[in-house]
Amino acid sequence: MNLFSTLVLRELNLKNRIVVSPMQQYSAKNGIPGNWHLVHLGSRAVGGAGLIITECTAVAPDGLATLNDVGIWNDEQEKSWANIVDFVHEQGAKIGIQLWHSGGKGSLRHPNLGMKPLSAEEGGWTVKSSSATEMNGVVPQPLTIEEIENLQEQFVKAAQRAVRAGFDTIELHAGHGYLFHQFYSALINKRQDKYGGSLENRIRFLIETVEKVRLVIPEGMPLLVRISTVDYVDTPEGWSLQDSVSLSKVLKEKGVDLITASGGGFTNVSKDKVYPGYQVQFATALKAQTGIATGAVGMITDAAQANEVIESGHADLVIVAREHLRDPYFAIHAAKTLKLEISIPWQYKRAF
Ligand SMILES: Cc1cc2nc3c(=O)[nH]c(=O)nc-3n(C[C@H](O)[C@H](O)[C@H](O)COP(=O)(O)O)c2cc1C
């Protein structure tokens, strides 16, 4: 087994183990993916990755972080996604959509304008979360039970749109300090109802959403979940690897096929904890302790390193973010370096 071995998840057949990690582009208007997204995602499909995952895609307008994020809550967005999906498929790659709600980390200015909270005049909105715990200087409003149920319905509708648009898989973004994470981490969740308190209660919002989404997507379509495996906070409230093992067991039981083991979202991670392949250990631990397939992400930048993750069985997928910005042809270059087979688009054959 190596980086260019196929992987089958339910009825999805990936031609290799290289994934383009979701990366927000802050380049959309009205949540509609446009020419930038077609070229950005399309060129990485040309570049040979087996699976491309879209940037986090909001299930509702108040799930955006900035007004330039993408969404999938209306027909126009769905149609534009379908066009991108078609192009990626024409290149022989598969494409997943990362469904997302920012919760208390929403209503922010574009990163080029400093990502500070938007004013009402700028189109800002009241952000809501599990609890009224401050995040980035803003105190969100706690969600009511009715609002939680409504949010789950928005995930269901977005999943149905994603299926119609032709996506091969769906990933729920349950990491990086966004809404699902704001529920399962006790750093933020201070609720006293059935969605707060014990670990079982704090993971309930995510688990119920998984159940509801699983019901409306085809049996043959894999469902992925990205989690923050650890909060990188050494207090009893901080989410730990052991908590992630407990969560992953339930996710597996509920029909989740693969977990991306990411981390953090509420605090800056100290520099000594970030080094090449620093989160592979989490993917390995979840896989070993629960038997679920996992994806490794974080500072995986070269062919030999990526191949080692797969060859050693440490994870099932290698998920590459920034290196794919530096090199859209990461997969083709990796195959060349490793002297392994990859098909090159006929239009580009004379160059490789
Ligand atoms: C520009 C940029 C945007 C990102 N946007 C997302 C996102 O939309 N969803 C997500 O789960 N992670 C996002 N991330 C995190 C990456 O997917 C990845 O987990 C992280 O960059 C570590 O991988 P790397 O070292 O290969 O870059 C983003 C990272 C970057 C650099």
The ligand as an SDF file (V2000), in Angstrom:
LIG
                    3D

 31 33  0  0  0  0  0  0  0  0999 V2000
   -6.0890   29.6930    3.7070 C   0  0  0  0  0  0  0  0  0  0  0  0
   -6.5970   28.6030    4.6160 C   0  0  0  0  0  0  0  0  0  0  0  0
   -7.9680   28.4230    4.7630 C   0  0  0  0  0  0  0  0  0  0  0  0
   -8.4670   27.3680    5.5440 C   0  0  0  0  0  0  0  0  0  0  0  0
   -9.8110   27.1240    5.5760 N   0  0  0  0  0  0  0  0  0  0  0  0
  -10.2700   25.9820    6.1400 C   0  0  0  0  0  0  0  0  0  0  0  0
  -11.6210   25.5660    5.9680 C   0  0  0  0  0  0  0  0  0  0  0  0
  -12.4030   26.1840    5.2520 O   0  0  0  0  0  0  0  0  0  0  0  0
  -12.0080   24.4460    6.6060 N   0  0  0  0  0  0  0  0  0  0  0  0
  -11.1510   23.6830    7.3590 C   0  0  0  0  0  0  0  0  0  0  0  0
  -11.5500   22.6640    7.9120 O   0  0  0  0  0  0  0  0  0  0  0  0
   -9.8630   24.0440    7.5050 N   0  0  0  0  0  0  0  0  0  0  0  0
   -9.3990   25.1510    6.8920 C   0  0  0  0  0  0  0  0  0  0  0  0
   -8.0690   25.4650    6.9690 N   0  0  0  0  0  0  0  0  0  0  0  0
   -7.1710   24.5400    7.6690 C   0  0  0  0  0  0  0  0  0  0  0  0
   -6.5370   23.5650    6.6740 C   0  0  0  0  0  0  0  0  0  0  0  0
   -7.5110   22.7820    6.0200 O   0  0  0  0  0  0  0  0  0  0  0  0
   -5.5240   22.6510    7.3770 C   0  0  0  0  0  0  0  0  0  0  0  0
   -6.1870   21.9040    8.3630 O   0  0  0  0  0  0  0  0  0  0  0  0
   -4.3830   23.4330    8.0080 C   0  0  0  0  0  0  0  0  0  0  0  0
   -3.9400   24.4760    7.1520 O   0  0  0  0  0  0  0  0  0  0  0  0
   -3.1870   22.5390    8.3190 C   0  0  0  0  0  0  0  0  0  0  0  0
   -2.7380   21.8910    7.1470 O   0  0  0  0  0  0  0  0  0  0  0  0
   -1.4420   22.3860    6.3000 P   0  0  0  0  0  0  0  0  0  0  0  0
   -0.2890   22.4050    7.2660 O   0  0  0  0  0  0  0  0  0  0  0  0
   -1.2830   21.3350    5.2220 O   0  0  0  0  0  0  0  0  0  0  0  0
   -1.7110   23.7470    5.7580 O   0  0  0  0  0  0  0  0  0  0  0  0
   -7.5680   26.5270    6.2320 C   0  0  0  0  0  0  0  0  0  0  0  0
   -6.1920   26.7670    6.1220 C   0  0  0  0  0  0  0  0  0  0  0  0
   -5.7030   27.7600    5.3080 C   0  0  0  0  0  0  0  0  0  0  0  0
   -4.2100   27.9300    5.1710 C   0  0  0  0  0  0  0  0  0  0  0  0
  1  2  1  0
  2  3  1  0
  2 30  2  0
  3  4  2  0
  4  5  1  0
  4 28  1  0
  5  6  2  0
  6  7  1  0
  6 13  1  0
  7  8  2  0
  7  9  1  0
  9 10  1  0
 10 11  2  0
 10 12  1  0
 12 13  2  0
 13 14  1  0
 14 15  1  0
 14 28  1  0
 15 16  1  0
 16 17  1  0
 16 18  1  0
 18 19  1  0
 18 20  1  0
 20 21  1  0
 20 22  1  0
 22 23  1  0
 23 24  1  0
 24 25  2  0
 24 26  1  0
 24 27  1  0
 28 29  2  0
 29 30  1  0
 30 31  1  0
M  END
$$$$
